[in-house]
Amino acid sequence: MDARAFAELLCGYCLEVAERQQILVRSSTLAAPLLLELQRSILERGAWPLLRVELPGQTEGYYAHARDFQLDDYAAVAFEEAKRANATLGIQAPENTRALSAIDPDRLARANRARKPIRDQTLKRRWCSTLWPTEAGAQQAGTSLRVFEAFVARALFLDQPDPVASWGELRAFQSRLIDRLERADAIRIEAEGTDLTLRVKGRTWVNSDGRRNMPSGEVFTGPLEASADGTIFFDVPSSPAGIEVAGVTMRFSEGVVAEAHAQRGDAYLQRALRTDDGARRLGELGIGTNFGIDRPVGAILFDEKIGGTVHLALGRSYPETGGRNESALHWDLICDLRRGGRITADGEVIQENGRFVAR
């Protein structure tokens, strides 16, 4: 993996680091090659690198040993750091993708709710999330580290002669797609076990072109909170908090999850739906457009961008979409449309069998 090229893409394209800015970078020690290149790149741009590097087992240990007030509150310095940083970069680099699977999900949910003010501050500034390939990530993807590194590079367009130009081309394609979607009221998703309709009239579609998530490749919005009606089968597994949840079927009525079950991880699914009042409503509808990501690897940052898929998020909306749903939960679930699926907007076919249909 070319850490130098990756760092330049993140600092130049994603964050547009400028002189005298304070750039907060969070990751684990396993991302050391990228972190060192980021430090160099940030310094060369005349900005301040603030590296916050986590030890293997640190997060698991926190949730295992934290007292009640340490779950239900946050350190004041963490809020000030999020408030003062000009940009924040989060880099997933796990030593163990299942590290939190033995932690009581209620403890995770409590801390997530408590840290909402910190998240809100972070989202007010420039931010980006990405991933550095590790042995644990490769194992979860079912491949070797070498093959996983090549997969990640393709997803980031780092295998292209000019990655920034390639992201510009995708941005232009997504802009044309949004032109079609923003005039629509009803979005219908159809596939085996799936027939779901949502309304999006008056909501804003976001062109996710790699500046916030790297990789990206999706357009998304916040559906009207009371609009989801029908059933959807999420056939791509997800691993929130390291717990595999697979084969999820959900039935919606007037925007609320009326019925849900999972073939694996059902207990986690039911607990997630009880997180708070907003957890049973949708906060996001996203359509994947990155055909450099051709298969799921167990990392939602990549899987939700697969070209030919659609994903829905239970819980919190993104304010820029006009979505109003509030929740401590934001859980993306993915439906693969590449084998007999379809998306229509007010009856017009937008995507069929995972391929976008030209007008």
TAMOHU-V614836 format. One record per helix or strand of 3 or more residues. SS is the DSSP state (H for helix, E for strand). FROM is the first residue (numbers start at 1). TO is the last residue. If there is no record, write none. Layout:
# TAMOHU-V614836
SS;FROM;TO
SS;FROM;TO
This chain:
# TAMOHU-V614836
H;3;14
E;22;28
H;29;44
E;48;54
H;58;65
H;68;72
H;76;84
E;87;92
H;105;114
H;116;124
E;126;131
H;135;141
H;145;156
H;163;181
E;186;191
E;194;199
E;206;208
E;218;221
E;229;234
H;240;242
E;245;253
E;256;264
H;266;273
H;277;280
E;281;288
H;300;303
E;309;315
H;319;321
E;330;336
E;342;345
E;348;352
